[in-house]
């Protein structure tokens, strides 16, 4: 089973994402509460998929994405943020994000992205 890392400074958001994943058979889940922790845990645990917020303390999601991709060009990262502004989406995709999910997310859209990227 694939290892998925959820990165969001809002615990309730991680809980909602985790709930959708667990109910659909994904149970190897790692959590991080900011970009700095995400980079550290990614290096340590090498998850198959990272689902990451953009706006977080210590290190934002875009900076964490760039750092993770610099260390592992094959990293599979999806941004999940309420900040659906076009410039941010474009920046995330140019920086290597595979997709962008806008919060509040619809569980079926969230799952479709996960299953597509994990095969």
C-alpha positions, 0 to 999 in steps of 0.5 A: 500500500502506498505511503501518503503524507498530509501536510497542513497546519490545520489539524482538522484539515489533515483529519478530513483528508485522512478520513477520506483516505482511510475509508477508501483503503489508504492506511499508511498515512504520515502527517506534518504541520508545516513545510519544514516538517514536511521536508524533514519527514519526506527525506526520512520516510520517502512517501509515495504521495504528498498532499500539501497546503500552501499557506503554513508557518515556518516554511510555506508549501511552495517553498517546501515543494521546491525543496522536496523536488530539488532533493528528489525530482521524482517526488509526487506532490499535490497542492491542496489549498483554499488559495486558488488564485491562478498565479499560485496554481501556476507557480505550484505546477511550474515548480513540479506539483502534479495537481492542485486541489482547491479547498474545501475539496470534494471527497470524490475529486480528492480520491480521483487525484490520489488514485490517478497519481498512485496508479 
